[in-house]
Amino acid sequence: MKKVLCIILAAAALMAASVDSYAQKQKKEPVKMGTMIRQKDSTKHEGRQLDYRLFIPKSAKSVGMQFSYFDLTSTDSELMMLVQNLNAYGNWFSVAPYISYCLKDNQTVGMKIRYSSGQAGVNDADLSLLSDDLSLSVSDVRASTHSFTSEVFYRSYIGLDRLGRFGLFSELALQYSTSKTAFAMDESNLDAYTLANKVKVAVRPGLEVFMMNNLSTQVCIGIGGISYANTKYIKDGATVGTNNVSRARFMLDLTDISMGMALHF
């Protein structure tokens, strides 16, 4: 019995030593953020150089949330103030959870789902064009919209400092969205609305900052892209018009400016 017990203890000690030796061999050096991983020369000789520092390491994963909100009124625009007695407003809100995975150093792919809601209206306006004979009066007209968007995106990062705290990124996203816009007038809902389906390739530059080792905050700005949209206008339950539009537009998109936070692990 003692011999059997000694053999078991010896085998356990040998296995423990083997596992410990294997673990030591497999132990990896800690990843140091901000280290130089590649360098590009603009002229291959002397001249400007772009330091390519590590910001997001390979195999890193993250979950995050982005928010967007803006509010505009007729008093915020000098152009809209040219219209006499104009009292108009508009606001937009969106929230977008996402997940991402780093395929290669400083290069990530991910998925995002966005819900957006907006309202716009004209309380009252008197449009006088050239003379009093050409005038139009509008009052109490409102529109509200709700949309859902799903997208896949690719991000390429550039680390800015040696500590790996600050980084710039460019995001390329392929998205599909569906939205409904309803109209109301004089405190009563009109039985009229639009249904839109849209496919878009969007471009977004941004800035990301690590406040802690595993927690970052970011600012992302949409600058347009290429899109195709199909819109149906429905009144009294019947489709009375359709519109198909494809366009390539690159300019600041107020509805695509967002701030967010992400947890990295």
C-alpha positions in Angstrom: 0.0 0.0 0.0 2.8 2.4 0.9 4.6 1.6 -2.4 1.4 2.3 -4.4 1.0 5.6 -2.5 4.6 6.6 -3.2 4.2 5.8 -6.9 1.1 8.0 -7.1 2.8 10.9 -5.3 5.8 10.6 -7.5 3.6 10.5 -10.7 1.7 13.6 -9.4 4.9 15.5 -8.7 6.2 14.6 -12.2 3.0 15.8 -13.8 3.1 19.0 -11.9 6.7 19.6 -12.9 5.8 18.9 -16.5 2.8 21.3 -16.5 4.9 24.0 -14.8 7.7 23.6 -17.3 5.2 23.8 -20.2 3.5 26.8 -18.7 6.9 28.6 -18.4 7.7 27.8 -22.0 4.3 29.1 -23.2 4.4 32.2 -21.1 4.3 35.3 -23.3 5.9 38.6 -22.7 3.4 41.3 -21.8 2.3 43.5 -24.6 3.5 47.1 -24.2 1.2 49.7 -25.8 2.8 52.5 -27.8 5.8 50.5 -29.0 6.9 51.0 -32.6 5.7 48.2 -34.8 6.4 49.6 -38.2 7.7 52.8 -39.8 6.8 54.3 -43.1 9.0 56.8 -44.9 7.3 59.3 -47.3 10.3 59.5 -49.5 12.3 56.3 -48.7 15.3 58.6 -47.9 15.0 61.8 -45.8 11.8 63.6 -45.1 8.6 63.2 -43.3 8.0 60.0 -41.3 4.9 58.4 -39.9 5.5 56.5 -36.6 3.3 53.5 -36.5 2.8 52.7 -32.8 0.8 49.8 -31.3 -2.6 50.9 -30.0 -4.9 47.9 -30.3 -3.0 44.5 -30.1 -3.9 41.5 -32.1 -6.7 39.2 -30.7 -8.0 42.0 -28.4 -11.8 42.2 -28.1 -14.0 45.0 -27.0 -17.6 45.9 -26.3 -18.9 49.4 -26.4 -21.7 51.9 -26.8 -22.0 55.1 -28.8 -24.4 58.0 -28.3 -25.4 60.9 -30.5 -27.6 63.9 -29.9 -28.2 67.3 -31.4 -30.8 70.0 -31.2 -31.4 72.8 -33.7 -33.9 75.7 -33.8 -34.6 78.4 -36.3 -32.6 81.0 -34.2 -29.4 78.9 -34.7 -29.2 79.7 -38.4 -28.8 83.0 -40.0 -30.2 81.6 -43.3 -33.4 80.5 -41.6 -33.8 83.9 -39.9 -34.3 85.4 -43.4 -37.8 83.9 -43.4 -40.2 86.1 -41.5 -41.6 84.9 -38.2 -40.2 81.4 -38.6 -40.4 79.2 -35.5 -39.0 75.8 -36.3 -37.1 73.1 -34.4 -35.4 69.7 -34.8 -33.7 67.1 -32.7 -32.0 63.8 -33.2 -30.9 61.0 -30.8 -29.3 57.6 -31.4 -27.7 54.8 -29.4 -25.5 52.1 -30.8 -24.0 49.1 -29.0 -21.2 47.2 -30.8 -18.6 44.5 -30.5 -15.2 44.3 -32.2 -12.2 41.9 -32.6 -8.7 42.8 -33.6 -7.6 40.7 -36.5 -4.2 42.3 -36.7 -2.3 44.9 -34.7 -4.2 48.2 -35.0 -6.8 46.7 -37.3 -10.2 45.6 -36.0 -13.6 44.4 -37.4 -16.9 44.6 -35.7 -20.7 44.7 -35.7 -23.0 47.5 -34.6 -26.7 47.9 -34.1 -28.1 51.5 -33.9 -31.5 52.9 -32.9 -32.3 56.5 -33.9 -35.2 58.8 -33.2 -35.8 62.3 -34.5 -38.4 65.0 -34.5 -38.8 68.2 -36.6 -41.5 70.8 -36.8 -42.7 74.3 -37.8 -44.8 76.0 -35.2 -45.5 79.0 -37.4 -43.9 80.7 -40.4 -44.7 83.4 -42.8 -42.9 83.1 -46.1 -43.0 86.4 -48.1 -41.3 86.1 -51.5 -40.4 89.3 -53.3 -43.8 90.8 -52.5 -46.9 90.4 -50.4 -48.7 88.8 -53.3 -46.3 85.8 -53.1 -46.7 84.6 -49.6 -47.3 81.3 -47.8 -48.3 80.8 -44.2 -47.5 77.5 -42.4 -48.3 76.5 -38.8 -48.1 73.5 -36.5 -46.6 71.0 -38.9 -44.6 68.1 -37.3 -42.7 65.0 -38.4 -41.2 62.2 -36.3 -38.9 59.4 -37.5 -37.6 56.2 -36.0 -35.0 53.9 -37.6 -33.0 50.8 -37.0 -29.6 50.2 -38.5 -27.3 47.2 -38.6 -23.7 47.4 -39.8 -20.3 45.7 -40.1 -17.3 47.9 -39.9 -13.5 47.9 -40.3 -11.2 50.2 -38.3 -7.6 51.1 -38.8 -5.8 52.8 -35.9 -2.7 54.9 -35.6 -1.1 55.3 -32.1 0.0 58.8 -31.3 2.1 58.5 -28.2 4.6 56.1 -26.6 2.2 55.1 -23.8 -0.5 53.9 -26.1 -3.2 56.3 -24.6 -4.1 58.3 -27.7 -5.0 57.0 -31.1 -6.6 58.1 -34.4 -8.8 55.7 -36.4 -10.6 55.6 -39.8 -13.7 53.6 -40.0 -15.3 52.1 -43.1 -18.8 50.7 -42.5 -21.3 48.8 -44.6 -24.8 49.4 -43.2 -28.5 48.6 -43.8 -31.2 50.7 -42.3 -35.0 50.8 -42.2 -37.0 53.8 -41.0 -40.5 55.2 -40.7 -41.4 58.9 -40.8 -44.9 60.0 -39.7 -46.5 63.4 -40.1 -48.9 65.4 -38.1 -50.7 68.8 -38.4 -52.8 71.0 -36.1 -52.5 68.6 -33.2 -53.9 65.6 -35.1 -52.0 62.7 -36.7 -52.2 62.4 -40.4 -52.7 59.0 -41.9 -49.6 59.6 -44.0 -46.0 58.3 -43.5 -42.9 57.1 -45.4 -41.1 53.8 -45.2 -37.4 53.9 -46.3 -34.8 51.1 -46.8 -31.2 52.2 -47.2 -27.9 50.6 -48.0 -24.8 52.8 -47.4 -21.0 52.6 -47.3 -20.0 55.2 -44.7 -16.7 56.8 -43.8 -15.9 58.0 -40.3 -12.7 59.3 -38.8 -12.3 59.5 -35.1 -10.2 59.8 -31.9 -9.9 57.3 -29.1 -8.4 57.8 -25.7 -7.7 55.2 -23.0 -8.7 56.6 -19.7 -7.7 53.4 -18.0 -5.9 50.3 -19.2 -9.1 48.6 -20.3 -11.5 51.5 -20.7 -11.5 54.0 -23.6 -13.6 56.9 -24.8 -14.0 57.9 -28.4 -15.4 60.6 -30.7 -16.5 59.6 -34.2 -17.5 61.9 -37.1 -19.4 60.8 -40.2 -18.2 62.5 -43.4 -20.6 60.8 -45.8 -20.3 58.0 -48.2 -22.1 56.1 -51.0 -25.7 55.1 -50.5 -28.8 53.8 -52.2 -32.3 54.4 -50.7 -35.8 53.2 -51.6 -38.6 55.3 -50.1 -42.4 54.7 -50.2 -45.0 57.3 -49.4 -48.2 55.8 -47.9 -51.4 57.7 -47.4 -54.7 56.2 -46.1 -53.1 52.7 -46.3 -52.2 52.9 -50.0 -48.9 53.6 -51.6 -49.1 56.8 -53.5 -45.5 57.3 -54.5 -42.0 55.7 -54.5 -38.6 57.2 -54.8 -35.2 55.5 -55.6 -32.1 57.5 -55.0 -28.4 56.6 -55.2 -25.8 59.2 -54.4 -22.2 59.7 -53.4 -21.9 62.5 -51.0 -18.9 63.4 -48.8 -19.7 66.1 -46.3 -20.2 66.5 -42.5 -23.2 64.4 -41.4 -24.8 65.9 -38.3 -26.8 62.7 -37.6 -23.6 60.7 -37.6 -21.5 62.5 -35.0 -21.2 60.3 -31.9 -19.4 59.8 -28.6 -18.9 56.5 -26.8 -17.1 54.3 -24.4 -15.6 50.8 -24.8 -14.4 48.0 -22.6 -11.3 46.1 -23.9 -10.3 42.6 -22.8 
